Amino acid sequence: SIIHLAAESHVDRSIDDPSSFLKSNVIGTFNLLEAVRHHWEKMEGERKNGFRFLHVSTDEVFGSLDPSDKKFTEESIYDPRSPYSATKASSDHLVNAWHHSYEIPAIITNCSNNYGPWQFPEKLIPLVISKAINQECIPLYGDGENIRDWLHVEDHIDALLLAIQKGKIGEKYCIGGNSEKSNKDIVLSICRILNKRLPVKTKYESL
């Protein structure tokens, strides 16, 4: 089986350079699907029956939520709002098309915002920590009220293993952490923790 996790995944960079997101998320997924198709068609017996192509996507393909909106579900309509989410939506549709056209045994998962150890420093949580520790201005997009559901990477891994072991071919599954918070709430929470653990004269919130 194959788990397809590869993707360009930062919204701001996708706005600055959408071409690299098209190459990785759309053309890259197409190339991988074709390689899997040719490989899978040559398989036989139990090995072929047990093969799965798990495509890991994002809930950002469904758009954004207001505080009063219901959570995304597997029935949510696709409504991407950035080059990143548009290319991930495209890759979802490619996987679905290859499943129906070539019978590739594919499963799609749409996860919420991941966080955890060793996350790339451009992401919100490590970026805020780094900026705060270095006493640099902490960036906050817009009014900071954009709401995302936060999912620890280890919980995400557990869900992916469950999906590939017990998921139904041709289905998609939403994976969330049941921890919806605004970006502003996340930033302020980090500042409060740092105020206790690495106290400085001026509170981190001032950054």
N, C-alpha and C positions, 0 to 999 in steps of 0.2 A: 504494500500500500504506500501511497504518497500523501504527505501533508504539505500543501502549498501555502507557505507563510510569507514568501518573498513579496515585498512591495515597497514602493516609495510611499511614505505615510505621514508627512508633515504638511498640514494645510497651508501654512504661510509660505513654505517653499514651493508648493504647487502653484500658488498665485504668482510667485516670482518667476518660476521656470516650469510651465506646464508640460513642455515637450519631454522632459525626463520621466514624468509620471506616465505619459502615454506610452513611452518605450518600455518601461518596467511593468506597469500594471496591466496594460492592454496587450501590446505585442509580446511581452514576456509571458503572459498567461496563455496566449495563443500558441507560442512555441512549445510551452510545456504540455499543453493539451495535445498537440500533434505528436510529440514524442511519446506521451503516455498512450495515445491511441494506437500507434504503430507497435509499441511494446505489448499492450494488452491484447491486441488481435492475435499475437503469436502465442499467447499463454494457453494452457490447457488444464482441464480437470479442476481439482480443488484449489490450486494456486490461482486460477482465473476466477473461480467462484468467490474466493475470499478477498480479492483485490478491491481496494477502495481508493478513490481520489477525493481527498478532503480539501476543499478550498476555503481558506480562512479569510473572511471579509470583515466589514465594519458596519456598525449601525448608522454611520454617517451617510450611507446610501439612502436612508429614509428621510434625510433632512435634519431639521432641528426642532426641539421641543420648547414650548412656552411653559411657565410654571403650572398652568391649569390643564395642560395636555395630558392625555393618557400615555403610558409607556408604549414604546415600539413593540410590535409582535411580528410573528412570521407572516401575518396578513397585511402589514403596513405597506403603503404604496411607495415606490421609489421616487425620491425627490431630492437628488444630490444638489448641493449648494456651492461646491468648490471644485476646482480641477481634480483635486485628490479624490473626493467622493464620487465625482463623475467617472473617473477612470476605474475606481473600484466597482461601481455599479456596472460599468461595461464588462469588467472581468467576470462578475457574477452572471451576467447574461450569456457570455461566451461559454462558461462552464455548463450552464443550463442547456444551451443549444447543443453542445457536444454530447451531453447526456442523451438528449432526445434524438439527435441525428445519427450518432454513432454508438449509442447505448453504453457510453462510458459510465461505469458505476460511481457516480459523483454525489457528494454531499456538500452542502454549503453551510458555513456558520457565519453569523454576523454578531461580532462582539462589541461591547462598549469600551470605554477608554481604559487602556491598560496602564498599570503602574507597578513598580517593583525594583529590586536591586539591579544595578548596572544599566538602567534605562539610558538611552542616548540623551546627552545633555541638552538638546534643543527642546525636549518635551517639557511640559509645564512644571511638573513637580521638581525634577532635578535642576531645571533652569532657575526656578525661584530660590531654591536652596543655595545654589552657587552664587547667584547675584546677591542674596542677602548676606551670606558669609563674607563676601568680598566688599560689602558696603556699597554696592552699585544699585542703580535705579532698577526696580523690579517692574518689568513690562506687564501690562494688563490690557488685553484687547477690548476695545470699546468700553462699555460700562461694567464689564466683568460678570454680567448676569447670565451669560450663556451657560445652560445647564447640561451636564453630561453625567452619565452613570459610570462610576469608577469601579474597575475590576482588577484585583491583584493578579499578577501574571501566573502565580502558581495555581490559583483557582481556574484561570483560563486553560492552563495545560490539562488539568483534571477533566474539564469539560470537553476538550478536544479529544482526549483519549476515549472518553465515554461515547462521543459522537462517532468515532471511527469504529468502535467495537459494537455499538448497539444501534447506531443511527440507521434510518431507512434510506435506501438508495433513492436519489431524486428529490429528497426533502431538504429543507433548510431549517436551521435552528438558531434562535437568538440566544446569546450568552451574555448575561449581565451580572453585576455585583450587588444589585439592590441598594446602591449607595449614591443616589442622585444628589449632586452638589453643584453650585455655580462655581465658575473659575475664581470669583472673588472670595467665596467661602474657603476654597482650597488655599489660596494665597494667604489669607488671614490666619488660617489654622496653622500653616507652616510658620508664620511670624510669631504666633503665640508660643509654639513649641521652642523655637530658637530663643525667644526672650528668656525662657527658663533654663535652657541647656547651654547657651552661649550668650549670656547677658552682655549688653553694651550700654553706653550712656544713653543713647537715643533708641527707642524701640524700633524694631524692624519694620513695623507698619508704616513708619514715616518715609520708607524708601519706595 
